[in-house]
Amino acid sequence: MTATRGAGRYLAGGGAVGLAAASALTIERFELLIDPTYRPSCSINPVLSCGSVMVTDQAAAFGFPNSIIGIVAFTVVAVSGVLLASGTPIPRWYLRGLWAGALLGVVFVHWLIFQSLYRIGALCPYCMVVWAVTIPTFTVLSRLVVARPGPVSAALLEWRWAITGVWFGVVLLLIYLRFESYWNTLW
């Protein structure tokens, strides 16, 4: 299996997981619009509560639910992954565009992480799935688009999974620290 086919398999799977989370979030949002007393399935406790996140301005940053962006974006990622995994040649310009979209997605996700932690004060489980898929999607696509890495990019690519692990660790640490008093009540 070539690196491109392996990347395609990840993108297909990651895109499908992201699509499922974005779709579930969109359905929950529509249910909440239909019935304001509806309690979303992802509202588990005071911290893990997508219901309280969904009704904020940040959940519709562009005037419509953010999850609709996720449905479109993850569909593109999944289909692109299937094409790569099947060995279908994909032009470099397309992969670069996909990478640019993933970069925008990473920036947007980190804005949403900040908003969830420090402005809204709650975490949406479906949103966190999207966060967890977006970061490695960017990592995988970064490897695909760099044709001739220079010394710095070669080092970053070589250590990309360690960097991604640290990246996740920082996000988890921020989540723990922000809600430390709540987590401590669970022990």
Residue pairs with C-beta under 8 A, 6 or more apart in sequence:
1 9
3 143
4 84
4 144
5 84
5 85
5 87
7 81
7 84
7 140
7 141
7 143
7 144
8 80
8 81
8 82
8 83
8 84
8 85
8 86
9 81
9 85
10 81
10 136
10 137
10 140
11 77
11 78
11 80
11 81
11 84
11 85
11 137
11 140
11 141
12 78
12 81
12 82
12 84
12 85
13 81
14 77
14 78
14 81
14 133
14 136
14 137
14 140
15 74
15 75
15 76
15 77
15 78
15 79
15 80
15 81
15 133
15 137
16 74
16 78
17 129
17 133
18 70
18 73
18 74
18 77
18 78
18 129
18 130
18 133
18 134
18 137
19 70
19 71
19 74
19 75
19 78
21 70
21 126
21 127
21 129
21 130
21 133
22 67
22 68
22 69
22 70
22 71
22 73
22 74
22 126
22 130
23 67
23 71
24 42
24 126
25 42
25 50
25 54
25 65
25 67
25 70
25 124
25 126
25 127
25 130
26 65
26 67
26 68
26 70
26 71
28 40
28 41
28 42
28 50
28 51
28 54
28 126
29 54
29 59
29 65
29 67
31 38
31 40
32 38
32 40
32 51
32 54
32 55
39 51
40 50
40 51
40 54
42 48
42 49
42 50
42 51
42 124
42 125
42 126
43 49
43 50
43 51
43 52
44 125
46 122
46 182
47 122
47 123
47 179
47 182
48 122
48 123
48 124
48 125
49 122
49 123
49 124
50 122
50 124
50 125
50 126
50 127
52 120
52 122
53 59
53 116
53 120
53 122
53 123
53 124
53 127
54 65
54 124
56 115
56 119
56 120
58 66
58 112
58 115
58 116
58 119
58 120
59 65
59 66
60 66
61 108
62 69
66 108
66 112
67 126
69 108
70 130
73 101
73 105
74 133
76 98
76 101
77 98
77 102
77 137
80 90
80 94
80 98
83 90
84 90
92 145
92 147
95 141
95 144
95 145
96 145
98 141
99 138
99 141
99 142
99 144
99 145
102 134
102 137
102 138
102 141
103 138
105 134
105 137
105 138
106 134
106 135
106 138
109 130
109 131
109 134
109 135
112 127
112 131
113 131
113 171
113 174
116 122
116 123
116 124
116 127
117 123
117 174
117 175
117 178
118 178
123 175
123 179
131 171
132 168
135 164
135 167
135 168
136 164
139 160
139 161
139 163
139 164
142 156
142 157
142 160
143 157
143 160
146 153
146 157
149 157
156 163
176 183
